[in-house]
Amino acid sequence: MATSTSSATSSAPTAARTAAPSTAGAGTTRPRRRRGRATSRDHKLLPYLLLAPAVVMELLIHILPMLVGIWMSFVRLTKFFLANWSAAPWAGLGNYRLALDINSSIGAKLFQSFLVTIGFSVAAVVLSWGLGMAAAVALQQPFRGRGIVRTLFLVPYALPAYAGILTWNFMLQRDTGLINHVLADNLHLTGDRPFWLLGNNAFTSLVVVAVWRLWPFAFLTIMAGLQSVPTELYEAASVDGAGNLRSWRSITLPSLRPVNIVLVLVLFLWTFSDFNTPYVLFGTAQPPAGDLVSFHIYNASFLTWNFGIGAAMSVLLLLFLMVLTAAYLVVTNRRSSRA
């Protein structure tokens, strides 16, 4: 009995010693598993946490103002409700009907500015793309001072837009401007000093200033696209007797098709919604020949204090650009797939 008691007492510490490591091992394994699960969960949450500031800023800067603008387009928000704009009466589609009614003065002016904007955008995009393409192709061949010429071509793009347009405003002044001084006084090409910021010449001035601002971007984009065209294609074309024009039409243009699709689209969107150029060039006295849609919406909103009409025009402009962009991408993608 004494022997069994002693053996039991001697075996208890042994069992405790043998059981202790297994208990301690289970205790350390569980925290490790918990830490592993927590680390895995943190890794899954990390991308969302990194994206959260950008999403919040996008909501505050773009999405929320756009939703407020859409709401404004459905109410009669005039100067009488600026102090309590939430009490503006509901207008439904009244603002849209008024903006699209060509027989009304508001609709007629909007339609006229829409036509001016289309002509301005087409002229500015075609000229900017043409100048950019010509300069990029001309500077493909190495020559002494090519880097300096490329840098000079990019100066209008690097210059602040306000400073560049304001300089053009000074140059286009009738009495003191540099343009009339050269054309009338030095070259004697014009009998009288023309008005460049009034009348029909305002459209020409607007296009010239817009092209001056945009063509360096087209030049830079096309030049970057030309770097990806293999030189072996031009060498093979030269061996086959193809000239520069044939090489440009058969090699350069097809190779730059993806670049040109995006470039033309971006240039058109920029010019169609351009506000800086007419505002700095003409001020608030917009001539009819230079009355772009963006500035027309600004006048309707802040000069007549009819923010509901202005918001409806903005939504219509947004819808037009979205539909036009979708149609352009569908057509160009189909042509690219066929080619």
C-alpha positions in Angstrom: 0.0 0.0 0.0 2.9 2.3 1.0 4.6 1.2 -2.2 1.6 2.1 -4.3 1.2 5.4 -2.6 4.8 6.3 -3.1 4.7 5.2 -6.7 1.5 7.4 -7.2 3.2 10.4 -5.6 6.3 9.8 -7.7 4.3 9.5 -10.9 2.3 12.7 -10.4 5.2 15.1 -11.0 6.2 13.0 -13.9 2.7 13.3 -15.4 2.7 17.0 -14.6 6.1 17.4 -16.3 5.0 15.4 -19.3 1.7 17.3 -19.5 3.2 20.7 -19.0 4.9 21.1 -22.4 1.8 20.0 -24.3 -0.3 22.5 -22.4 2.2 25.3 -23.0 2.5 24.3 -26.7 -1.3 24.6 -27.2 -1.3 28.0 -25.4 1.4 29.4 -27.8 -0.2 27.8 -30.9 -3.5 29.5 -30.4 -2.1 33.1 -30.1 0.0 32.3 -33.2 -3.1 31.3 -35.1 -4.9 34.4 -33.9 -2.0 36.6 -34.9 -1.9 34.8 -38.3 -5.6 35.4 -38.8 -5.3 39.0 -37.7 -2.3 39.6 -40.1 -4.2 38.0 -43.0 -7.3 40.2 -42.2 -5.0 43.3 -42.1 -3.5 42.4 -45.4 -7.0 42.2 -46.9 -8.0 45.5 -45.4 -4.8 47.4 -46.4 -5.8 48.1 -50.0 -9.1 49.5 -49.0 -7.5 51.6 -46.3 -5.0 53.0 -48.8 -7.8 53.8 -51.3 -10.1 55.3 -48.7 -8.6 58.9 -48.8 -8.7 59.0 -52.6 -12.3 57.7 -52.6 -13.3 60.3 -50.0 -11.7 63.1 -51.9 -13.3 62.0 -55.1 -16.7 62.0 -53.4 -16.2 65.5 -52.0 -14.6 67.1 -55.1 -16.5 65.4 -58.0 -19.4 63.2 -57.1 -21.0 65.4 -54.4 -20.9 68.7 -56.5 -22.2 66.8 -59.5 -25.1 65.4 -57.5 -25.8 68.9 -56.2 -25.7 70.3 -59.7 -28.2 67.7 -61.0 -30.5 68.6 -58.1 -30.2 72.3 -58.9 -31.2 71.6 -62.5 -34.6 70.4 -61.3 -35.4 73.5 -59.1 -36.0 77.2 -59.8 -32.9 78.4 -58.0 -32.7 82.1 -58.6 -31.3 85.1 -56.7 -34.4 85.2 -54.6 -33.5 81.8 -53.0 -29.8 82.2 -52.6 -30.1 82.9 -48.8 -32.3 79.8 -48.4 -31.5 77.7 -51.5 -33.0 74.6 -50.0 -36.4 76.3 -50.2 -36.2 76.8 -54.0 -39.4 75.5 -55.6 -39.4 72.3 -57.6 -39.3 72.9 -61.4 -39.2 69.3 -62.7 -38.1 69.3 -66.3 -39.0 73.0 -66.8 -35.4 74.2 -66.9 -34.5 71.5 -69.5 -37.5 72.4 -71.6 -36.5 76.1 -71.5 -32.9 75.4 -72.3 -33.8 73.2 -75.3 -36.6 75.4 -76.7 -35.0 77.1 -79.7 -37.9 79.5 -80.0 -37.1 81.0 -76.6 -34.3 83.5 -76.2 -32.4 81.2 -73.7 -32.7 78.2 -76.0 -31.8 80.1 -79.1 -28.6 81.6 -77.5 -27.7 78.1 -76.2 -28.1 76.6 -79.6 -26.0 79.3 -81.2 -23.2 78.9 -78.7 -23.4 75.1 -79.2 -22.8 75.6 -83.0 -19.9 78.0 -82.3 -18.4 75.5 -79.9 -18.6 72.6 -82.4 -16.8 74.7 -85.0 -14.2 75.9 -82.5 -13.5 72.4 -81.3 -13.2 70.8 -84.7 -10.9 73.6 -86.0 -8.7 73.6 -82.8 -8.4 69.8 -82.7 -7.6 69.4 -86.4 -5.0 72.2 -86.4 -3.5 71.0 -83.1 -3.2 67.4 -84.2 -1.8 68.4 -87.6 0.8 70.7 -86.2 1.8 68.1 -83.5 2.0 65.4 -86.1 4.1 67.5 -88.5 6.5 68.6 -85.7 6.9 65.1 -84.2 7.6 63.5 -87.7 10.0 66.3 -88.6 12.0 65.9 -85.3 12.3 62.1 -85.7 15.5 62.5 -87.7 18.5 63.3 -85.5 20.2 66.7 -86.1 22.2 69.1 -84.2 20.2 71.1 -81.7 17.1 68.8 -81.8 16.8 68.7 -78.0 16.7 72.5 -77.9 14.0 72.6 -80.6 11.9 70.0 -78.7 12.2 72.1 -75.5 11.1 75.3 -77.3 8.1 73.5 -78.8 7.0 72.5 -75.3 7.2 76.0 -73.8 3.5 76.9 -74.5 2.4 73.7 -72.8 4.6 74.4 -69.7 3.5 78.0 -69.5 0.6 78.7 -67.1 -2.6 79.0 -69.1 -3.7 82.3 -67.6 -0.3 84.0 -68.3 -0.2 82.7 -71.9 -3.8 83.8 -72.8 -3.3 87.1 -71.1 -0.2 87.7 -73.2 -2.3 87.0 -76.3 -4.9 89.4 -75.1 -2.3 92.2 -75.0 -0.9 91.2 -78.5 -4.4 91.2 -80.1 -5.4 94.7 -78.9 -6.4 96.9 -81.8 -4.3 100.0 -81.0 -1.4 98.8 -78.9 -1.2 95.1 -79.8 1.9 93.5 -81.5 -0.2 91.7 -84.1 -1.6 94.9 -85.7 1.7 96.6 -85.3 3.4 94.0 -87.4 0.6 93.5 -90.0 -0.4 97.1 -90.5 2.7 99.1 -89.7 5.6 96.8 -90.7 4.2 94.5 -93.4 1.3 96.7 -94.6 -0.9 93.7 -95.2 -4.0 95.4 -93.7 -5.1 98.9 -94.5 -6.6 99.5 -91.2 -6.1 98.0 -87.8 -8.7 95.2 -87.4 -10.5 94.3 -84.2 -9.3 90.9 -83.2 -11.3 90.6 -80.0 -14.6 91.8 -81.5 -16.8 90.8 -84.4 -16.2 87.7 -86.5 -12.4 88.0 -86.0 -13.0 86.8 -82.4 -13.5 83.3 -83.6 -10.2 83.3 -85.4 -8.4 84.7 -82.3 -10.0 82.0 -80.2 -8.9 79.2 -82.4 -5.4 80.6 -82.7 -4.9 80.9 -79.0 -6.4 77.5 -78.3 -4.1 75.8 -80.9 -1.1 77.6 -79.5 -2.0 76.1 -76.1 -2.9 72.6 -77.3 -0.5 71.6 -80.1 2.5 71.0 -77.8 0.5 68.4 -76.0 -0.3 66.7 -79.3 3.3 67.0 -80.3 4.5 65.4 -77.1 2.0 62.6 -77.3 2.7 61.7 -80.9 6.4 61.9 -80.4 6.1 59.4 -77.5 4.1 57.2 -79.7 6.7 57.3 -82.5 9.3 55.9 -80.1 7.5 52.6 -80.1 7.5 52.2 -84.0 10.3 49.9 -85.0 12.8 51.5 -87.3 13.1 48.3 -89.2 9.7 49.0 -90.8 11.0 52.3 -92.2 14.2 50.7 -93.4 12.2 47.9 -95.2 9.9 50.5 -96.7 12.9 52.5 -97.9 14.4 49.4 -99.5 11.1 48.8 -101.3 11.3 52.3 -102.7 8.6 53.9 -100.5 8.9 57.7 -100.1 8.3 59.7 -96.9 4.6 60.3 -97.7 4.0 56.6 -98.4 5.9 55.6 -95.2 3.9 58.1 -93.1 0.6 56.8 -94.6 1.4 53.1 -94.4 3.5 52.8 -91.3 3.3 55.9 -89.1 -0.5 56.4 -89.2 -1.4 52.7 -88.6 1.1 52.4 -85.8 -0.1 55.5 -84.1 -3.8 54.6 -84.3 -4.3 53.8 -80.6 -2.4 57.0 -79.6 -4.4 59.1 -82.0 -7.7 57.7 -80.8 -7.0 58.8 -77.2 -5.3 62.1 -78.3 -8.2 63.3 -80.5 -10.7 62.4 -77.8 -8.9 64.2 -75.1 -8.3 67.3 -77.3 -12.0 67.4 -78.2 -13.2 67.2 -74.6 -10.8 69.9 -73.6 -11.7 72.3 -76.3 -15.5 71.6 -76.0 -15.5 72.5 -72.3 -12.8 75.2 -72.5 -13.5 78.1 -70.2 -10.1 79.7 -69.5 -9.5 80.8 -73.1 -12.7 82.8 -73.8 -12.8 84.1 -70.2 -9.3 85.5 -70.1 -9.3 86.6 -73.8 -12.6 88.4 -73.9 -13.6 89.0 -70.3 -17.3 89.0 -69.4 -18.2 90.8 -72.6 -18.3 87.7 -74.8 -18.7 88.4 -78.6 -21.2 86.2 -80.3 -18.5 84.7 -82.6 -16.6 83.5 -79.6 -19.5 82.5 -77.3 -18.6 79.0 -76.2 -21.0 76.8 -74.3 -18.9 76.7 -71.1 -18.8 80.5 -70.9 -22.5 80.8 -71.9 -23.4 78.6 -68.9 -21.2 80.8 -66.7 -23.1 83.9 -67.9 -26.5 82.2 -67.4 -25.6 81.2 -63.9 -23.6 84.1 -62.5 -24.7 87.2 -64.5 -28.5 86.5 -64.6 -28.4 84.6 -61.3 -30.4 81.8 -62.7 -28.6 78.8 -61.3 -31.3 76.3 -62.2 -31.1 77.1 -65.9 -27.3 77.0 -65.7 -27.3 73.6 -64.0 -29.7 72.2 -66.6 -27.3 73.4 -69.4 -24.4 71.8 -67.6 -26.2 68.5 -67.3 -27.1 68.6 -71.0 -23.4 69.4 -71.9 -22.3 66.5 -69.7 -24.8 64.1 -71.4 -23.8 65.2 -74.9 -20.1 64.7 -74.2 -20.7 61.3 -72.7 -22.8 60.1 -75.6 -20.3 61.5 -78.1 -17.4 59.9 -76.3 -19.1 56.5 -76.2 -20.0 56.7 -79.9 -16.5 57.7 -80.8 -14.9 54.9 -78.9 -17.3 52.3 -80.3 -16.7 53.4 -83.9 -12.9 53.6 -83.5 -12.7 50.2 -81.7 -14.7 48.6 -84.5 -12.4 50.0 -87.2 -9.4 48.9 -85.2 -10.7 45.4 -84.8 -11.4 45.2 -88.6 -7.9 46.4 -89.3 
